[in-house]
């Protein structure tokens, strides 16, 4: 459960700022807008992440988790409608208040329990995540599509690219850059693991603070998280939280 939370928070908050071939975290969270959302798939769960509000100092993010068995396989299924209906079948619905200058989670509220909850410090890796430095993966190390050519031939294969999905539809022809880092040696389950993420190269057309693929090497092979949908202008049906805090 702890590792799953780390993956999801990393995925949602990997907002980037380029310095040459380096990627820094936390600096451009100001680009996020209320109503932005994404849906991740990992193991047998989906998680909807929704930016609820933002001001100069704080960002609030809702996280709704649901077992994949509770979600319809129908092509007409809509994550937007599902959230609007109160997310039936969800197993957990949380609200995080994040202090933007420091990246610290100030409060966590459970809609399921209707109360503030305490996240143990041992599970709060957010400050580390937001200060990780990632480096551009060299082209010679990028995975390519198809079998390799003979050793004496020029390799003309295309780089592997994750899918970019927006409002339930695959957006064709999007080019991604790959970024890599190592988790610090801190004795945690992620200690010294290699982490790779993929972001769309054109940050003006697509929300580049949404990595569309993330993998952590060295954990039962390669633990992967992928985005199955994303979009804008989705608003939470839970509008009474201020009355309860």
URQUIZI-V27408 format. One record per residue. N is the residue number from 0. RES is the residue in three letters. PSI is psi in degrees with one decimal (* if undefined). OMEGA is omega in whole degrees, 0 to 359 (999 if undefined). Layout:
n:N res:RES psi:PSI omega:OMEGA
n:N res:RES psi:PSI omega:OMEGA
This chain:
n:0 res:UNK psi:-40.8 omega:181
n:1 res:UNK psi:-46.0 omega:181
n:2 res:UNK psi:-39.2 omega:178
n:3 res:UNK psi:-43.9 omega:179
n:4 res:UNK psi:-40.8 omega:180
n:5 res:UNK psi:-46.6 omega:179
n:6 res:UNK psi:-48.6 omega:187
n:7 res:UNK psi:-45.5 omega:180
n:8 res:UNK psi:-41.9 omega:178
n:9 res:UNK psi:-45.9 omega:183
n:10 res:UNK psi:-41.5 omega:185
n:11 res:UNK psi:-30.8 omega:188
n:12 res:UNK psi:14.5 omega:180
n:13 res:UNK psi:63.3 omega:176
n:14 res:UNK psi:135.2 omega:191
n:15 res:UNK psi:159.1 omega:178
n:16 res:UNK psi:119.1 omega:187
n:17 res:UNK psi:132.5 omega:169
n:18 res:UNK psi:92.8 omega:188
n:19 res:UNK psi:-120.3 omega:181
n:20 res:UNK psi:32.1 omega:180
n:21 res:UNK psi:146.8 omega:180
n:22 res:UNK psi:123.1 omega:178
n:23 res:UNK psi:150.5 omega:180
n:24 res:UNK psi:160.5 omega:172
n:25 res:UNK psi:-22.3 omega:190
n:26 res:UNK psi:-31.2 omega:187
n:27 res:UNK psi:26.8 omega:174
n:28 res:UNK psi:-19.9 omega:179
n:29 res:UNK psi:-17.1 omega:178
n:30 res:UNK psi:-19.8 omega:180
n:31 res:UNK psi:147.1 omega:181
n:32 res:UNK psi:142.3 omega:175
n:33 res:UNK psi:135.1 omega:183
n:34 res:UNK psi:-16.6 omega:174
n:35 res:UNK psi:139.7 omega:178
n:36 res:UNK psi:160.5 omega:171
n:37 res:UNK psi:160.4 omega:178
n:38 res:UNK psi:123.5 omega:180
n:39 res:UNK psi:154.4 omega:175
n:40 res:UNK psi:128.7 omega:177
n:41 res:UNK psi:127.4 omega:185
n:42 res:UNK psi:-122.1 omega:184
n:43 res:UNK psi:30.0 omega:181
n:44 res:UNK psi:149.3 omega:167
n:45 res:UNK psi:149.6 omega:175
n:46 res:UNK psi:125.5 omega:174
n:47 res:UNK psi:128.8 omega:176
n:48 res:UNK psi:125.9 omega:188
n:49 res:UNK psi:124.2 omega:175
n:50 res:UNK psi:115.7 omega:185
n:51 res:UNK psi:-46.4 omega:182
n:52 res:UNK psi:164.3 omega:179
n:53 res:UNK psi:137.8 omega:169
n:54 res:UNK psi:-164.9 omega:185
n:55 res:UNK psi:-29.8 omega:187
n:56 res:UNK psi:-22.0 omega:188
n:57 res:UNK psi:147.2 omega:173
n:58 res:UNK psi:132.5 omega:175
n:59 res:UNK psi:134.9 omega:184
n:60 res:UNK psi:127.4 omega:174
n:61 res:UNK psi:141.4 omega:179
n:62 res:UNK psi:117.2 omega:181
n:63 res:UNK psi:119.3 omega:180
n:64 res:UNK psi:139.4 omega:181
n:65 res:UNK psi:136.3 omega:175
n:66 res:UNK psi:141.7 omega:181
n:67 res:UNK psi:-26.2 omega:180
n:68 res:UNK psi:-16.4 omega:181
n:69 res:UNK psi:-3.3 omega:184
n:70 res:UNK psi:134.4 omega:181
n:71 res:UNK psi:144.2 omega:175
n:72 res:UNK psi:4.3 omega:183
n:73 res:UNK psi:137.9 omega:177
n:74 res:UNK psi:-21.0 omega:181
n:75 res:UNK psi:-2.6 omega:180
n:76 res:UNK psi:138.4 omega:181
n:77 res:UNK psi:123.2 omega:175
n:78 res:UNK psi:-34.6 omega:179
n:79 res:UNK psi:-46.5 omega:179
n:80 res:UNK psi:-38.2 omega:182
n:81 res:UNK psi:-45.7 omega:178
n:82 res:UNK psi:-43.7 omega:180
n:83 res:UNK psi:-26.4 omega:179
n:84 res:UNK psi:4.3 omega:180
n:85 res:UNK psi:17.4 omega:176
n:86 res:UNK psi:59.0 omega:182
n:87 res:UNK psi:136.3 omega:179
n:88 res:UNK psi:0.2 omega:183
n:89 res:UNK psi:149.5 omega:180
n:90 res:UNK psi:-15.4 omega:181
n:91 res:UNK psi:136.5 omega:179
n:92 res:UNK psi:109.9 omega:185
n:93 res:UNK psi:158.5 omega:175
n:94 res:UNK psi:121.2 omega:178
n:95 res:UNK psi:135.8 omega:171
n:96 res:UNK psi:115.5 omega:186
n:97 res:UNK psi:127.1 omega:177
n:98 res:UNK psi:109.9 omega:189
n:99 res:UNK psi:-42.6 omega:181
n:100 res:UNK psi:-32.9 omega:184
n:101 res:UNK psi:-17.6 omega:184
n:102 res:UNK psi:9.8 omega:182
n:103 res:UNK psi:142.8 omega:174
n:104 res:UNK psi:115.2 omega:183
n:105 res:UNK psi:-38.2 omega:180
n:106 res:UNK psi:151.6 omega:172
n:107 res:UNK psi:125.2 omega:182
n:108 res:UNK psi:135.0 omega:178
n:109 res:UNK psi:116.1 omega:174
n:110 res:UNK psi:-30.7 omega:181
n:111 res:UNK psi:-39.6 omega:183
n:112 res:UNK psi:-9.2 omega:181
n:113 res:UNK psi:46.3 omega:179
n:114 res:UNK psi:161.3 omega:172
n:115 res:UNK psi:142.7 omega:178
n:116 res:UNK psi:155.3 omega:182
n:117 res:UNK psi:125.5 omega:176
n:118 res:UNK psi:118.3 omega:181
n:119 res:UNK psi:144.4 omega:181
n:120 res:UNK psi:-31.8 omega:180
n:121 res:UNK psi:-18.2 omega:180
n:122 res:UNK psi:1.3 omega:183
n:123 res:UNK psi:90.1 omega:182
n:124 res:UNK psi:9.4 omega:189
n:125 res:UNK psi:-41.8 omega:181
n:126 res:UNK psi:-39.0 omega:177
n:127 res:UNK psi:-46.4 omega:182
n:128 res:UNK psi:-44.0 omega:185
n:129 res:UNK psi:-11.3 omega:180
n:130 res:UNK psi:11.9 omega:176
n:131 res:UNK psi:144.8 omega:174
n:132 res:UNK psi:126.5 omega:177
n:133 res:UNK psi:149.3 omega:180
n:134 res:UNK psi:146.1 omega:179
n:135 res:UNK psi:130.5 omega:179
n:136 res:UNK psi:125.2 omega:179
n:137 res:UNK psi:145.8 omega:182
n:138 res:UNK psi:-34.5 omega:181
n:139 res:UNK psi:-14.8 omega:179
n:140 res:UNK psi:-1.9 omega:179
n:141 res:UNK psi:140.4 omega:174
n:142 res:UNK psi:140.7 omega:179
n:143 res:UNK psi:165.4 omega:183
n:144 res:UNK psi:131.7 omega:176
n:145 res:UNK psi:171.2 omega:181
n:146 res:UNK psi:149.6 omega:180
n:147 res:UNK psi:149.8 omega:177
n:148 res:UNK psi:170.1 omega:174
n:149 res:UNK psi:151.4 omega:186
n:150 res:UNK psi:-23.8 omega:182
n:151 res:UNK psi:10.8 omega:181
n:152 res:UNK psi:155.0 omega:178
n:153 res:UNK psi:132.6 omega:181
n:154 res:UNK psi:106.7 omega:182
n:155 res:UNK psi:12.8 omega:181
n:156 res:UNK psi:147.7 omega:178
n:157 res:UNK psi:152.7 omega:175
n:158 res:UNK psi:144.5 omega:173
n:159 res:UNK psi:136.9 omega:179
n:160 res:UNK psi:136.4 omega:173
n:161 res:UNK psi:167.2 omega:177
n:162 res:UNK psi:142.4 omega:171
n:163 res:UNK psi:118.0 omega:182
n:164 res:UNK psi:128.2 omega:179
n:165 res:UNK psi:127.2 omega:181
n:166 res:UNK psi:39.7 omega:175
n:167 res:UNK psi:1.5 omega:183
n:168 res:UNK psi:139.3 omega:177
n:169 res:UNK psi:129.4 omega:177
n:170 res:UNK psi:112.8 omega:185
n:171 res:UNK psi:157.1 omega:170
n:172 res:UNK psi:19.2 omega:180
n:173 res:UNK psi:128.6 omega:179
n:174 res:UNK psi:135.0 omega:181
n:175 res:UNK psi:149.9 omega:168
n:176 res:UNK psi:145.1 omega:177
n:177 res:UNK psi:141.0 omega:182
n:178 res:UNK psi:147.8 omega:187
n:179 res:UNK psi:146.7 omega:175
n:180 res:UNK psi:173.7 omega:174
n:181 res:UNK psi:134.9 omega:174
n:182 res:UNK psi:141.8 omega:180
n:183 res:UNK psi:156.6 omega:177
n:184 res:UNK psi:89.1 omega:185
n:185 res:UNK psi:8.2 omega:179
n:186 res:UNK psi:-0.3 omega:179
n:187 res:UNK psi:178.0 omega:179
n:188 res:UNK psi:-18.5 omega:179
n:189 res:UNK psi:3.4 omega:187
n:190 res:UNK psi:120.9 omega:176
n:191 res:UNK psi:19.5 omega:176
n:192 res:UNK psi:149.7 omega:175
n:193 res:UNK psi:129.1 omega:181
n:194 res:UNK psi:132.3 omega:177
n:195 res:UNK psi:136.8 omega:177
n:196 res:UNK psi:158.0 omega:179
n:197 res:UNK psi:127.4 omega:181
n:198 res:UNK psi:143.8 omega:177
n:199 res:UNK psi:136.1 omega:183
n:200 res:UNK psi:-37.9 omega:180
n:201 res:UNK psi:95.8 omega:184
n:202 res:UNK psi:-4.0 omega:178
n:203 res:UNK psi:-27.0 omega:183
n:204 res:UNK psi:-25.3 omega:185
n:205 res:UNK psi:151.9 omega:179
n:206 res:UNK psi:95.1 omega:187
n:207 res:UNK psi:-4.8 omega:174
n:208 res:UNK psi:11.4 omega:171
n:209 res:UNK psi:96.9 omega:172
n:210 res:UNK psi:129.3 omega:183
n:211 res:UNK psi:1.4 omega:175
n:212 res:UNK psi:138.1 omega:177
n:213 res:UNK psi:136.1 omega:174
n:214 res:UNK psi:145.7 omega:178
n:215 res:UNK psi:115.7 omega:184
n:216 res:UNK psi:150.6 omega:175
n:217 res:UNK psi:7.0 omega:178
n:218 res:UNK psi:99.6 omega:185
n:219 res:UNK psi:52.6 omega:185
n:220 res:UNK psi:-117.6 omega:178
n:221 res:UNK psi:109.0 omega:178
n:222 res:UNK psi:128.3 omega:186
n:223 res:UNK psi:147.1 omega:172
n:224 res:UNK psi:131.4 omega:180
n:225 res:UNK psi:154.3 omega:176
n:226 res:UNK psi:128.5 omega:181
n:227 res:UNK psi:-9.9 omega:174
n:228 res:UNK psi:158.9 omega:177
n:229 res:UNK psi:167.0 omega:180
n:230 res:UNK psi:-167.8 omega:182
n:231 res:UNK psi:168.8 omega:173
n:232 res:UNK psi:42.0 omega:172
n:233 res:UNK psi:127.5 omega:185
n:234 res:UNK psi:142.6 omega:186
n:235 res:UNK psi:140.7 omega:173
n:236 res:UNK psi:-10.8 omega:179
n:237 res:UNK psi:96.0 omega:183
n:238 res:UNK psi:3.5 omega:186
n:239 res:UNK psi:14.8 omega:187
n:240 res:UNK psi:-34.6 omega:182
n:241 res:UNK psi:-27.5 omega:179
n:242 res:UNK psi:-19.7 omega:186
n:243 res:UNK psi:-13.7 omega:181
n:244 res:UNK psi:* omega:999
